[in-house]
Amino acid sequence: MSLTLSLHTSPEVPVEADVISPDRLNNLNESALSALPVFHGNVQAKIGDFFKVQGQYNGEIRVEGDLSKVKHIGAGMTSGRLIVNGDVGAHLGAGMQGGKIIVDGNVADWAASEMTGGRIIIKGNAGHMLGSSIRGSATGITGGEIIVHGNARNEAGQAMRNGLIVIGGNSEDLTGVNMLSGTIIVLGKMGIRTGAGMKRGTILSMHDADLLSTFTYACTYHPTYLRLYLTYIKKLGFQIDDAKLSGNYERWAGDSIELNRGEILLYRN
Amino acid sequence: MKIKSTEIVDTFAEAFKMCGSRVIITAETREWAMAAAQSMTGFATSVIGCKCEAGIERELPADETPDQRHGVSVLLFAMNAEGVGKRLVERIGQCVMTCPTTACYNGLVSGTTVSVGDQLRYFGDGHQISKVLDNRRMWRIPVMDGEFLVEESFGVQEAVGGGNLLLLGKDQKATLRAASAATKAMHAVPGIILPFPNGVVRSGSKVGSKYKSLPASTNDAYCPTLRGSVNNSMVPLAVNCVMEIVIDGLDVKAVEECMRVGMYAAAKPGIKQITAGNYGGNLGQFHIHLHKTINGN
């Protein structure tokens, strides 16, 4: 039986629960797990104050309930599998290095910030600053995969240096702002100021976009490498029709206020 | 031992340890993928004269290739991993990158890798772009029809070169027919190539020569025209033509299976003997006995 944490008391203010991670819960029995410290606002509390703990860690942790006020779940995790049933609070998987998080719900802001490895799958929507750097830091995610089946809000992939972000729905403004490298695929529409300040990297959308004047049209062509990416995400459950797999894409180079080595690809036909 | 009316000589093929790699070439159409593969495997019959041995393993349907396009699988062998790496850079650079619409992927998972895309990327003159997907790094090199996509590293593994069959026939026509039937059957075995033209070599060689500068020379023991001239002729009276099929494989089991299939396919009317070339067993690391191979041992 895998380890299950079921929320029995909804916190009044956010709970900082970075202990909910395979690295921290491994090899502990139920009573030890329940006694692990969390911060409820500025007050130290115990996991058991909010969660009913059942089972023992066997490579998988299940967390259930309305977790929209529970922050930092899976932060820094290096391995294992974390399944979240319900909406979850900010900083999910922040600094994650390995393993897998699956969220059957929506996630709040700052999910997967400064992630370096592993994979996060979000079946609902993501908040602002998905896979971004934390304020004051120059670099966002440097590896791993963030897969969002719904929409993402502003600044998805901000300052990302490597890795893959897939957004099945729409992304709001400033997608890939200050991006250094890596790949962002948005199957829906993107908001304004996409790729502002990007140095390198790829932002792909299946729809037209209102681009900054510092991006220059290069050509309309069929990038072979996209077939690899689209085939890959198709296997992850996204619907990619053959027309997009073998279709043509406009290539826009930018941002010319920076290195001008980034690209925005927009599906044409 | 006989298969039908053909005698299988109780001898062995002496094969050598080599290093092998698998290259997956894709393109917009089957024709362009095949054009690149044929170009890449040209002048790659013998490691002695060509620095490597290469051939087409098989065509790949679109659903078996990384980018879901038509593909061709090529195997390339050299005497060591360094040699494989050098030849891959040369041949992918000159024959695949130059061919319209192609992309080139590693087809062999191995702990030993050689750098290929990582060398070819410099052709991009600073405009090349790296992409990492699923822990595999690819290089996008801008070219005039768009981009050439090539994987950074290719796997190399220990392999077997120089498996062989000698078909001894009553005349050229019968021997050629048997050789064609054999190579057609042998091509269906995965993990092998037949590096010579259409899989067949008529100029089999022996080690050394009366001329000091030559490392190899004609296999006079199997030249029908020399039956009366040399002391060591192996050509029986009723035999007037000999053809050889050379096999390189990613492992010895594949080579054995290929030889077994080849012997059954070649045993046709007009083929008096099937034998194999060896050097007394002192040079090659692999001795593939024909009788044991037929018996599945």
Interface residues (C-beta under 8 A of the other chain):
Chain A: N162 L164 T183 R200 T202 Y221 H222 P223 T224 Y225 R227 L228 Y229 T231 Y232 L245 R261 E263
Chain B: T26 P66 D67 Q68 R69 T101 A103 I129 K131 V132 L133 D134 M138 R140 G146 E147 L149
